[in-house]
Amino acid sequence: MTDLKEITIKVPIDIAEHYRNADELEKLQIETKIAFVLKNQMLSQASAIIKLRQTMTEIGKKAVDNGLTPEILASILSEDN
């Protein structure tokens, strides 16, 4: 990890104590693991958003290919349920 920025997070007391008592190598290992987990979570969310957008685009294309027009869609959406 090259460019680093310090953040503050809340953790259970026992974890905080363990971190405070750790040597520098163990602290670095903990920080690296936390960064890895957060990065994976961000990538997973970004991937899910991309997949959702692709699915929505495919559904829209299929609807148009099957004859759905903006007017028909507006009519469907304005119907009382």
matplotlib code that plots the C-alpha trace (Angstrom):
import matplotlib.pyplot as plt

x = [0.0, 1.5, -0.8, -2.3, -4.8, -5.7, -9.4, -11.1, -13.5, -15.4, -14.7, -15.5, -13.3, -11.4, -10.4, -9.2, -7.2, -5.6, -4.7, -3.2, -1.1, 0.1, 3.6, 4.2, 4.3, 1.0, -0.6, 0.5, -0.9, -4.3, -4.4, -3.6, -6.4, -8.9, -8.0, -8.3, -11.8, -13.0, -11.6, -13.3, -16.6, -16.3, -15.4, -18.3, -20.8, -19.4, -19.7, -23.3, -24.2, -22.6, -24.5, -27.8, -27.3, -26.5, -29.6, -31.8, -30.4, -31.1, -34.6, -35.2, -33.9, -36.0, -39.1, -38.4, -37.7, -41.1, -42.9, -43.0, -43.2, -43.0, -46.8, -47.6, -45.4, -47.0, -50.5, -49.4, -48.0, -51.1, -53.5, -55.0, -54.0]
y = [0.0, 3.3, 6.3, 5.9, 8.1, 7.5, 7.0, 6.3, 3.3, 2.0, -1.6, -3.7, -2.9, -6.2, -5.6, -2.1, -3.3, -6.0, -3.5, -1.0, -3.8, -5.2, -4.6, -2.6, -5.6, -7.0, -3.5, -3.3, -6.8, -5.8, -2.6, -4.5, -7.0, -4.3, -2.4, -5.6, -6.3, -2.7, -2.7, -6.1, -4.7, -1.6, -3.7, -6.1, -3.2, -1.6, -4.9, -5.4, -1.9, -2.6, -5.9, -4.3, -1.6, -4.3, -6.2, -3.1, -2.3, -5.8, -5.8, -2.4, -3.6, -6.8, -4.7, -2.4, -5.4, -6.8, -3.6, -1.6, 2.1, 5.1, 5.6, 2.0, 2.1, 5.4, 3.8, 0.7, 2.9, 5.1, 2.2, 1.8, -1.4]
z = [0.0, -1.0, -0.6, 2.8, 4.7, 8.4, 9.3, 12.6, 13.0, 16.0, 17.0, 20.1, 23.1, 23.0, 19.4, 20.2, 23.1, 21.0, 18.4, 20.9, 22.4, 19.1, 17.8, 14.7, 12.3, 13.7, 13.4, 9.8, 9.1, 10.7, 8.7, 5.5, 6.2, 7.0, 3.8, 1.8, 3.2, 2.5, -1.0, -1.8, -0.5, -2.7, -5.7, -5.0, -4.8, -8.0, -9.8, -8.6, -9.8, -13.2, -13.5, -12.5, -15.2, -17.8, -16.8, -17.0, -20.5, -21.7, -20.4, -22.0, -25.3, -25.2, -24.4, -27.4, -29.6, -28.6, -29.5, -26.3, -27.1, -24.7, -25.2, -24.4, -21.3, -20.2, -20.6, -18.6, -15.8, -15.6, -15.1, -11.7, -9.9]

ax = plt.figure().add_subplot(projection="3d")
ax.plot(x, y, z, "-o")
ax.set_aspect("equal")
plt.show()
